[in-house]
Amino acid sequence: MSFDAKAGYELQCEEATQQITGFEGVNSFEVQHLEATAASSDAFVDAFHYVLAGRVILTNTDLRNNLQDFYGHLSISDWKSGRIISNLSTAEFKTTMRGLPSHCIAFQKLAHPEWGGYKKIMVGVACSQNDIDQAYTALKYLYLPN
């Protein structure tokens, strides 16, 4: 996962590997977290990329449920289908992010199907305090691997 830093955004990235307990064999996941904030602070992208190892798979593919799982049950209003963006599932909504009313895009990409589930999930939000088009523009700079 990467972001075009030349687009005038400040980046923060983290990577971690965690073990999953309660399963036989080696089961873990790697997570990357990327946050890109516009220099003007009026738009940002926040994304997670999980790669599951071992016999663990993700079976929940519902974008709204995954968004709420990843972002602590946001207070969401005006949920509706989003625009088509390459291989992403998208939806638009309104919420309070970073203490400000925001127009946001929820997005996810599922990859590496296996046994009724997926081994990779990329999920996140792109938000703007001013205009949803700014969030869509910011999302264009994000690259999610296959």
Buried (B, 14 or more C-beta within 10 A) or exposed (E): BBBEEEBEBEEEEEEEEEEBEEEEEEBBBBBBBBBBBBEEEBBBBBBBBBBBBBEBBBEEEEBEEBBBEBBEEBEBEEBEEBEEBEEBBBBBBBBEBEEEEBBBBBBBBBBBEEEEBBBBBBBBBBBBBEEBEBBBBBBEBBEBEE
